[in-house]
Amino acid sequence: MPARLGAVLAVLTMAAACSGGDSGGTGQSATPDAAGEPAQGGVLNYVTDVEPTCWDLQQQSTIASQTLLRNVLDSLVRLTPDGEFHGWLAETWEVSPDGTTYTFHLSDGVTFHDGTPLDAAAVTFNLDRWIASGINLAPSVPYESATATDPRTVTVQLTEPYAPLLQILSMPIVSIVSPASVEQYTPEQLCAGGEAIVGSGPFRSAAYVQGQSWTLERNDDYDWAPENADHTGAAHLDGVQVTFIQENSTRVGALSSGQAHLVSNVPPVDVANLRGGETDVLTAEAPGIPYSLQLNTATGPFADPAVREALRVGVDYDTLVESLYHGLFPRAWSLLTPATANAYDASLEGEYGHDLAAAQQLLDDAGWVPGDDGIRVRDGERLEAAWIVNQAWIREQRDVLGEGIQDAALELGIDLQRETLDPGTFTARAQAGDYDLTDMSQSRAEGDMLNLAYRSTLTPSGGGVNYTQLADPDVDQLLGDAARATDPAQRSDLYAQVQQRLSDGSVAIPVYVPTYLLGTSAGVHGVHFDAPGVPWSFFDVWLDQAQ
Amino acid sequence: MTARVLVAVLRRAGSALVVLWGAATAVFFTMHAVPGDPEDVILGQELLVTEELRAQVRADFGLDRPLPAQYLTFVGNLARGDLGRSYLLQQPVADLIRDQLAPTLQLAAAGLLVAALLATVLAVLTTGRSGIARQLAVVLEVVAISAPAYWVGIVLLAFLSFRLGWFPAFSDGGLRALVLPALTMGIAIFGLLSQVLREAAENAERQPFALTARTRGLSRLAVTARHLLKHASIPALTVGGWVVGGVVGGAVLIEAVFGRPGLGRLTLQAVVNQDIPLIVGLVLLSALVFVLITIVLDVVYRLVDPRLGTRS
């Protein structure tokens, strides 16, 4: 069953994505295949920008903690950026024909860092703990139970078919930790990290100095790498030294002066300088929802599709994105990014272009005529829109981009009033529906991301991220069908229909595809990205002898 | 005599407690008046947040009770020395502050030492003089005062670490990694100290005793170093005390640039995330620091200038 599924996915993947090592196009670039055998030993010096605030993913889950913990914690299955699933802690698995029963056959002889066995009971413990946490998408899973049928078999029973399950199980959010460690340490200690993080991964957590660094040591017993990894057995590196430095210029300087092997989140402006010579920059496009403007379709000016369409074609997003991100972040055309394997609808690319005259015509026809100050007016009402911005989501110079969009909208006669709000105020405003537009990107390697962003019930007050307040029964129906469908091709088709429908209604405006920029020095090899578009564990990484 | 000292000490301690209580109360109510809930901080990156989960997190932190009740619990816990638990880091606030105190104290001590040295040398060399040297010194001071510490740090890093490789770019816990952050902090502070010191020394120089000392045959430099600086140190100490109180604020940027652990970094994180218990803890700490500085300065003034001694 998994083999057949894999074959279908592979075919789809070849059609939909993948440009291999080319950093242009879709997908990602990887370190070039180095000549010669991987060298053993050495400590990788990794400098990253965001320090996790809690190291227990079932208490608090952030991209930062998920990404780093991938080095220490394994999952049942591995999803690669091409959309393929591979055996990991579960060597093989089967899905029942009705899509409600998943049976996982665990690898033999797997142990946690504390020496306890990773068996079926440990897996069911972790699955139950994840569902009970109420976070990490748990509420979206129609979970009934997980049963240890025998020491190496786990059966997950759902109340209805739910195809996105495997993708969720592949993420660090459902990684398998030692049940003994959860018993031994208090929730506070688990959150504080350090030695309380006990998984089965290629590295063990050795020491954590809050505000400074995290030290990883190789797990010499490791012999259960995912089936698609470059090698088997233990990691090449002796260890990893992770240092937390928020300041971009310090990270970039540390890389260019040889004080770091790898640095996270290089600003686009520094990429040209770092390419060539002793350093390079690897890229990976994020899956999920691209950076996009989410227009409130329920009330205000954007309740009118013509005004939404005017904002979509009336602003030259191409030029804004190109100039701000130095050509590194691709323009987005759909509400899923190309890296969302098996769900992205490439037919939407270039579907419309910048056309100021057409946009003005649309607004004229809708009865919005230019007023004295250039802002359009209808029945004495100015064409103003409140754009609420969540301060916590401002990265990649989105504030600069926002000002560019504001200026272009002014030319159209639309007054976009950007308000940067702290996360609390933002949530309050969003839940009250008190805004006309907002902006976001959401990373997830599943077409089901559309469900969280456009299902009528999952508005901010409903606990989701449907900031468009869209209530379209057809979209709801398609999203529900896609989650229940067991045939990957059918799912892919349903998600394509959703993307087309959203595009036809201009409910949101895709702007750019967030792209991970990972700075690396020449002596580092075997760096891979994970499906969520972030660095995968450093299991395959090796350093030149000289390092 | 002893009774009077005891009363004075008690009065000091009492007013210190009132200051601390007032600061804590003000922060508590201000932060709770800001819109937004702690569950937004804790569940910030969740894509799907159910009402049940929200309610559970609120109950977990005792936020489901009316504000006055929360305040009473807060003050009660405070009286027992319990600062509560950080929303974001989910650790006891007292532990967090204790762990991050040492690196910041280390940075502050090294930075103040650098500042005091620079300011003293510059003041001694330029007091009562005119000409190029003095003008240069004034320019240097103004530049140091107005240059953002953040920028100074980046410039130092670019030359002394990235280019020349003399110092590590980020903290490994060693002393060599302390040099650049300490220089950055010293440069940010010394300009003000040096100006105050020179101005006060020049005031003192106009007094008869300075002339007397000169007529005894002492050189101008010696007069400045031996006599005038002592007079000038009172205002410099006042400014210095004020600077020490603001060290945590200055450390925010320096710790971020150099990737150092410490209270500055913790403060930034707390404020950005509206982590109320942590913010209250840090405000209490800085109130305590100011109270202590005032007391210490009172004692030091008397040591430096016996004329301020008690006339009992």
Interface residues (C-beta under 8 A of the other chain):
Chain A: V47 T53 C54 Q59 Q60 S61 T62 I63 G134 I135 N136 L137 P139 S140 P187 E188 C191 A192 V209 Q210 G211 Q212 S213 T243 F244 I245 Q246 E247 S249 T250 G253 A254 S256 S257 Q259 A392 D422 P423 G424 T425 F426 T427 A428 Q442 R444 M449 L452 L458 G463 G464 V465
Chain B: V34 P35 G36 D37 D40 V41 I42 L43 G44 Q45 E46 L47 L48 V49 T50 E51 E52 L53 Q56 R85 L88 L89 Q90 Q91 P92 L96 D99 Q100 P103 I154 L157 A158 S161 F162 R163 G165 P168 A169 F170 S171 D172 G173 E255 A256 V257 F258 G259 R260 P261 G262 R265 L266 Q269 V272 N273 Q274
